[in-house]
C-alpha cells in the first residue's frame, strides 16, 4: 500500500447525509425500544419507561462521543491505538473476574464499577481493535503478505480478543469482530493463501465451538428444524418468524405488536427487527434495510475518498462492522442463518453497543472531513486489496 502524504490536509464539512441517516436511525431506535420493552419494564421494574430512559442516556453519551471524535483529526488515534488495545484487553479480562463481571442470562459480559451503569467492554473492544488493526496494517505496507510479520501477528492479536469474548460467552460479537478484521486484512493486501488459511481456521474453530457447546448446537438445530421442537429449542426462531410475518405489508401499527408480550425472547434487544416487521410491516422493515444500505454506501464513498491508508482502513473497518452486524441480525431473524444474539445496530436496546457505534460514526465523519478527493496511490507498491477495490470502483 502507498502511504499518502496527509500532513497538509485541511478539515472540510463532514458527510451530513450520513450524519442525518444515523440520527434518524437513533430516533427510530428509541421509539422501537420503547414499544418493544414497555411491557417487560412494567413487569420487571414497574416502569414502562425503564429501558427507553437508559437507552436515551446512552444515546446522549454516544452523540457526545460522535461530535467529539468528528471534530478531532482521526490521525491522532493512530498514536494512541496501542493504549486503546491495552485498555480493551484489560477490560475484557476484568469481565471474567468474580466481583467485577456481571452475569446476566448465563453470560458474563458486563462490568460494573460503583454506581455507574453496567457496561459491555466487548462492544468498545470492537472499535479499539479496528483502530489498532488499521494502524498496524497501514504501517506494514507489502510486509502484510509475509507469514511471520503479517499473517501470524494478525491471527495472534485478533485471536486474543476473540478468545476473551468467547469466554464470556458471546459468539456473535466474536464473529462480527473476526469478519471485520479479516476484511481489513484482505483490503490491506493479504495474500489469497493467507485468506484461505484464515477461512480454514475459522471453519475448524466454528465446528469445534458448535459441537462442544450445547446452546450453540441448539441454535443450529433450531435453524435447521425449528418445527421439530416448537415449544423448546425451536420456540425462539418460530416466534421471530411469526412476529415478522404478522405485520403483513403495512404492519399492525406502532406499539401494536402482540409477539413482544413475552413471546419473542429479547424482543427489545436482538429480536427488535421482528417487532419492526410486525408493527411497521414489510414496508417499514424494507425502509429500515434501505436506510442501512444507504448508510453503508455513503460510508464506502468515504473509504474510497480517504487520503491516507490509515483513514482508508479505519473507515472501512467501521463500515464493515455496521454492515456485518446488521446482516447477521436480519439473517438470524429471517432464518437465513442461525441466531447468534447480535443486536441490530442503532435499533436494539443496549447502551454500550449504541455508544460504541456512535463513536465509530464520529471517527468515520472525521475521515470524511479530510476526504477531499479520489484515493491516492503510489507506484511500485504491489497489488493490494485496496487497489482491487479502487480499480473496480473506477469502472
Secondary structure, DSSP 4 states (H G I P E B T S, - for coil): ------TT-------HHHHHHHHHHHHHHHHHHHHHHHHHHHHHHS-TTHHHHHHHHHHHHHHHHHHHHHHS-TTHHHHHHHHHHHHHHHHHHHHTSBTTEEEETTEEEEE--TTSPPB-HHHHHHHHHHHHHHHHHHHHGGGGG-IIIIIHHHHHHHHHHHHHHHTTT-HHHHHHHHHHHHHHHHHTT--HHHHHHHHHHHHHHHHHHHHT-HHHHHHHHHHHHGGGGTTTTTHHHHHHHHHHHHTTTT-S-TT--STTTTTSTTTTTTTHHHHHHHHHHHHHHHHHHHHHHHHHHHHHHHHHH-SSHHHHHHHHHHHHHHHHHHHHHHHHHTTSS----PPPTTTSS-HHHHHHHHHHHHHHHHHHHT--SSPP--TT----HHHHHHHHHH-
